Amino acid sequence: MVFPTDGNVLVGLDRADDAGVYKVSDDLALIQTVDFFTPIVDDPYMFGQIAAANALSDVYAMGGIPKTAMNLVAFPVKDMDLSVLRRIIQGGIDKMTEAEVVLMGGHSIEDKELKYGLSVTGFVHPDRVLTKQDLRPGDRLVLTKPLGTGIVNTAIKAGMASAGLTETVTRLMADLNRRAAEIMARFDVSACTDVTGFGLLGHLAEMVGGSGRSARIFAAQIPVIQDALTFAGMGLIPAGAYKNREFRAAMVDMAPNVERAVQDILFDPQTSGGLLIGVRESQAEALVAELQAAGMAEAALIGEVLDDPDEKIRLV
């Protein structure tokens, strides 16, 4: 299949990345992305917040600043009160306001299943675009949010999560990656992605695949929601985690001492997860320190990039 393109497309459909990038001038490029999904929490307002934060995240991962957005809504108007939709939209608007993003309009349709998200446009300098596949040998890998939201959401649906845990995970998913991106921009970063539906190892596989590099991940250093470990040990694993594991099994070498519950969390599909950043070795500790000082207390150095053409992920 041949897709339409032109010479100003800096990042397009020829490579799997977080968003598309189009060069407008020597000092301006547009980042374009779109994302929407069905509710993952019961609170309509928080669902709107999470969906908006998730859509904006792709722009942050590309090193850009989101500027405008369009609402995307599918709503069962015959089965659900419009007050629910108003709360969802308000949640999205408040998150866009926090991000200093302008809502320009949108589109809605009637559907049997509720869905909400955004189409987002951001700005970036053409020479400062971050993509997934530019990791350098010796780079360190930094993660800005803890893992386990997919497993905890499964526990919430099963009625097994406390109110406090539900609130904590909801807030975590609603947190913008804006501050992390602003801090990241001050360091020598080679590549970046946000951790979402493919899980940590799935998204790292996208960074490693085709790069001529491999990665070593230190399981004990990965930030994890502790309750997620407990639930994983009980078998509360979302179906997406099994699919992620199966799809990337050939790329991942697991050390025998890595517990199964930890393995499951590394494949756990995240919603509005953190940034996974490749940074110069000499700057990695300083980056983590700044992230933590800015409120991302669980940001951590979790691995390193290897000069190994096997394109494997080695979990130790």
C-alpha positions as CSV (number, residue, x, y, z in Angstrom):
1,M,0.0,0.0,0.0
2,V,1.3,3.4,-1.0
3,F,0.5,6.4,1.2
4,P,0.5,10.0,0.0
5,T,3.4,12.0,1.3
6,D,5.8,14.8,0.4
7,G,9.3,16.0,1.3
8,N,8.2,18.0,4.3
9,V,7.0,14.9,6.2
10,L,9.7,14.4,8.9
11,V,7.9,11.5,10.6
12,G,5.2,9.7,8.8
13,L,3.7,6.3,8.2
14,D,6.9,4.7,7.0
15,R,7.9,4.3,10.7
16,A,6.0,3.4,13.8
17,D,6.1,6.4,16.1
18,D,4.0,8.3,18.6
19,A,2.8,11.0,16.2
20,G,3.3,12.5,12.7
21,V,5.6,15.5,12.2
22,Y,5.4,17.9,9.2
23,K,7.9,20.7,8.6
24,V,6.4,24.1,8.0
25,S,9.5,26.2,8.0
26,D,13.2,26.0,9.0
27,D,12.2,26.6,12.6
28,L,8.7,25.2,12.9
29,A,7.2,21.7,12.5
30,L,3.7,20.5,13.4
31,I,3.1,17.4,15.4
32,Q,-0.2,15.7,14.8
33,T,-1.8,12.9,16.8
34,V,-5.2,11.5,17.7
35,D,-6.4,9.1,20.4
36,F,-9.7,8.1,22.0
37,F,-11.1,5.2,24.0
38,T,-13.9,3.8,26.1
39,P,-14.2,4.6,29.8
40,I,-11.7,3.1,32.1
41,V,-13.0,4.7,35.3
42,D,-16.6,5.2,36.5
43,D,-16.2,9.0,37.2
44,P,-17.1,10.8,33.9
45,Y,-15.1,13.9,34.9
46,M,-11.9,11.9,35.6
47,F,-12.5,9.8,32.4
48,G,-12.4,13.1,30.5
49,Q,-9.2,14.1,32.3
50,I,-7.4,10.8,31.6
51,A,-8.5,10.7,27.9
52,A,-7.2,14.2,27.4
53,A,-3.9,13.6,29.2
54,N,-3.4,10.4,27.2
55,A,-3.9,12.2,23.8
56,L,-1.7,15.1,24.7
57,S,1.1,12.7,25.8
58,D,2.2,11.8,22.3
59,V,3.2,15.4,21.6
60,Y,5.3,15.6,24.8
61,A,7.0,12.3,23.8
62,M,8.0,13.8,20.5
63,G,9.7,16.7,22.2
64,G,6.9,19.2,21.3
65,I,4.4,21.5,22.9
66,P,0.7,20.8,22.3
67,K,-1.1,23.9,21.1
68,T,-4.6,23.0,19.8
69,A,-7.1,20.2,20.2
70,M,-10.4,18.9,18.7
71,N,-12.8,16.8,20.7
72,L,-13.8,13.4,19.5
73,V,-17.0,12.0,21.0
74,A,-19.1,8.9,20.5
75,F,-22.1,8.9,22.8
76,P,-25.2,6.7,23.4
77,V,-27.6,9.6,23.6
78,K,-30.7,7.3,23.8
79,D,-29.3,5.3,26.7
80,M,-27.3,7.8,28.8
81,D,-28.1,11.2,30.2
82,L,-26.4,14.2,28.6
83,S,-25.1,15.3,32.0
84,V,-22.6,12.4,31.8
85,L,-21.3,13.8,28.5
86,R,-21.0,17.3,30.0
87,R,-18.9,16.0,32.8
88,I,-16.6,14.2,30.4
89,I,-16.1,17.2,28.2
90,Q,-15.5,19.4,31.3
91,G,-12.8,17.0,32.5
92,G,-11.1,17.2,29.1
93,I,-11.4,21.0,29.0
94,D,-9.9,21.4,32.4
95,K,-7.0,19.2,31.5
96,M,-6.4,21.1,28.3
97,T,-6.5,24.4,30.3
98,E,-3.9,22.9,32.6
99,A,-1.8,22.1,29.5
100,E,-2.4,25.6,28.0
101,V,-4.0,24.0,24.9
102,V,-6.8,25.7,23.0
103,L,-9.9,23.7,22.2
104,M,-10.8,24.5,18.6
105,G,-13.9,22.4,18.1
106,G,-14.6,18.7,17.5
107,H,-17.0,16.1,16.2
108,S,-19.5,13.9,17.8
109,I,-21.6,10.9,16.7
110,E,-24.3,8.8,18.2
111,D,-22.9,5.3,19.1
112,K,-23.9,2.4,21.3
113,E,-20.6,2.6,23.1
114,L,-19.2,5.7,24.8
115,K,-15.9,7.0,23.6
116,Y,-13.9,10.2,24.1
117,G,-10.5,11.6,23.1
118,L,-8.7,14.3,21.2
119,S,-7.0,15.2,18.0
120,V,-4.0,17.3,19.0
121,T,-1.6,19.6,17.1
122,G,1.7,20.6,18.7
123,F,4.8,22.7,17.7
124,V,8.4,21.5,17.7
125,H,11.6,22.8,16.1
126,P,12.4,20.5,13.1
127,D,15.9,19.8,14.5
128,R,14.6,18.9,18.0
129,V,12.1,16.2,17.1
130,L,12.4,13.1,19.3
131,T,11.6,9.8,17.8
132,K,11.7,6.2,19.1
133,Q,14.6,4.8,17.2
134,D,17.6,7.0,17.8
135,L,18.9,5.4,20.9
136,R,22.7,5.5,21.3
137,P,25.0,2.8,22.8
138,G,25.6,3.7,26.4
139,D,22.5,5.7,26.8
140,R,20.6,5.2,30.1
141,L,16.8,4.6,30.1
142,V,14.6,6.6,32.5
143,L,11.0,6.0,33.3
144,T,8.9,8.9,34.7
145,K,5.7,7.0,36.1
146,P,5.3,3.7,37.9
147,L,3.8,0.7,36.1
148,G,0.7,-1.3,36.9
149,T,-2.3,0.8,36.0
150,G,-3.8,-1.8,33.7
151,I,-3.7,-4.5,36.5
152,V,-5.1,-2.1,39.1
153,N,-7.9,-1.2,36.7
154,T,-8.7,-4.9,36.3
155,A,-8.9,-5.1,40.1
156,I,-11.1,-2.1,40.3
157,K,-13.6,-3.7,37.8
158,A,-13.5,-6.8,40.0
159,G,-14.4,-4.7,43.1
160,M,-11.1,-5.7,44.7
161,A,-9.4,-2.3,44.9
162,S,-9.8,0.1,47.8
163,A,-11.2,3.6,47.3
164,G,-7.8,5.1,48.2
165,L,-6.0,3.0,45.6
166,T,-8.6,3.8,43.0
167,E,-8.2,7.5,43.6
168,T,-4.3,7.2,43.5
169,V,-4.3,5.4,40.2
170,T,-6.9,7.6,38.6
171,R,-4.8,10.7,39.5
172,L,-1.7,9.0,38.2
173,M,-3.4,8.4,34.8
174,A,-4.7,12.0,34.7
175,D,-1.3,13.5,35.4
176,L,0.2,15.3,32.3
177,N,3.6,14.4,31.0
178,R,4.1,18.1,30.5
179,R,6.6,18.8,33.3
180,A,8.6,15.7,32.5
181,A,8.9,16.8,28.9
182,E,10.0,20.3,29.9
183,I,12.7,18.9,32.1
184,M,13.8,16.3,29.5
185,A,14.3,19.2,27.0
186,R,17.2,20.5,29.1
187,F,19.2,17.2,28.7
188,D,21.0,15.3,25.9
189,V,18.1,13.0,25.1
190,S,18.4,10.7,22.1
191,A,14.9,9.1,21.9
192,C,11.6,9.0,23.8
193,T,8.2,7.4,23.8
194,D,5.2,7.3,26.2
195,V,4.3,4.0,27.8
196,T,0.7,3.1,26.9
197,G,-1.2,0.0,25.5
198,F,1.8,-2.1,24.6
199,G,3.3,-2.0,28.1
200,L,6.8,-1.0,29.0
201,L,8.5,-3.9,27.1
202,G,6.3,-3.5,24.1
203,H,7.1,0.2,23.7
204,L,10.8,-0.5,24.4
205,A,10.7,-3.1,21.7
206,E,9.5,-0.4,19.3
207,M,12.6,1.7,20.3
208,V,15.0,-1.2,19.9
209,G,13.5,-2.9,16.7
210,G,15.3,-1.7,13.6
211,S,17.8,0.4,15.6
212,G,20.7,-2.0,15.6
213,R,20.8,-1.7,19.4
214,S,19.7,-3.8,22.3
215,A,18.7,-2.9,25.9
216,R,19.3,-4.2,29.4
217,I,16.6,-3.6,31.9
218,F,17.1,-3.9,35.7
219,A,13.8,-5.4,37.0
220,A,14.5,-4.3,40.6
221,Q,14.8,-0.6,39.6
222,I,11.5,-0.3,37.8
223,P,8.9,1.8,39.6
224,V,5.8,-0.2,40.2
225,I,2.5,0.4,42.0
226,Q,2.9,-2.0,44.9
227,D,-0.7,-3.2,44.9
228,A,-0.4,-4.1,41.3
229,L,2.2,-6.7,42.3
230,T,-0.2,-8.2,44.7
231,F,-3.0,-8.3,42.2
232,A,-0.7,-9.8,39.5
233,G,0.2,-12.5,41.9
234,M,-3.5,-13.3,42.3
235,G,-3.9,-13.6,38.5
236,L,-5.7,-10.3,37.9
237,I,-4.0,-9.7,34.6
238,P,-5.7,-7.9,31.7
239,A,-6.0,-9.7,28.4
240,G,-3.8,-7.1,26.7
241,A,-0.9,-8.1,28.9
242,Y,-1.0,-11.6,27.5
243,K,-1.2,-10.3,24.0
244,N,1.7,-8.0,24.5
245,R,3.8,-10.8,25.9
246,E,3.0,-13.2,23.1
247,F,3.7,-10.5,20.4
248,R,7.2,-9.6,21.8
249,A,8.3,-12.9,23.3
250,A,11.0,-13.5,20.7
251,M,12.7,-10.1,21.5
252,V,12.7,-10.4,25.3
253,D,15.2,-12.5,27.3
254,M,14.1,-13.0,30.9
255,A,16.5,-13.8,33.6
256,P,15.3,-16.8,35.7
257,N,15.2,-14.7,38.9
258,V,12.6,-12.3,37.6
259,E,9.3,-13.1,39.2
260,R,6.3,-13.9,37.1
261,A,4.3,-11.1,38.7
262,V,7.0,-8.6,37.7
263,Q,7.1,-9.9,34.2
264,D,3.3,-9.5,33.9
265,I,3.6,-5.8,35.1
266,L,6.3,-5.1,32.4
267,F,3.8,-6.2,29.7
268,D,0.8,-4.6,31.4
269,P,-1.0,-2.2,29.1
270,Q,-0.9,1.3,30.6
271,T,-3.3,4.2,30.1
272,S,-1.6,7.6,30.0
273,G,1.6,6.2,31.3
274,G,4.9,7.9,31.8
275,L,7.7,8.8,29.4
276,L,10.5,6.3,28.6
277,I,13.6,8.4,27.9
278,G,17.0,7.6,26.4
279,V,19.5,10.0,27.8
280,R,23.3,10.4,27.8
281,E,24.9,8.3,30.6
282,S,26.6,11.2,32.2
283,Q,23.3,13.1,32.6
284,A,21.0,10.2,33.6
285,E,21.3,10.7,37.4
286,A,20.8,14.5,37.1
287,L,17.7,13.9,35.0
288,V,16.2,11.5,37.5
289,A,17.0,14.0,40.3
290,E,15.2,16.8,38.5
291,L,12.2,14.7,37.7
292,Q,11.9,13.7,41.4
293,A,12.4,17.2,42.6
294,A,9.5,18.3,40.3
295,G,7.1,15.9,42.0
296,M,7.7,12.7,40.0
297,A,8.9,10.9,43.1
298,E,9.0,7.4,41.4
299,A,10.9,8.5,38.3
300,A,13.9,6.0,38.0
301,L,16.8,4.9,35.9
302,I,15.7,1.5,34.8
303,G,18.2,0.3,32.1
304,E,20.8,0.9,29.5
305,V,21.3,0.7,25.8
306,L,23.8,-1.9,24.4
307,D,25.8,-1.8,21.3
308,D,24.4,-5.1,20.2
309,P,22.8,-5.6,16.8
310,D,20.6,-8.5,18.0
311,E,17.9,-6.0,18.9
312,K,17.0,-7.8,22.1
313,I,15.7,-6.7,25.5
314,R,17.5,-8.4,28.3
315,L,15.7,-8.3,31.6
316,V,18.0,-9.0,34.6
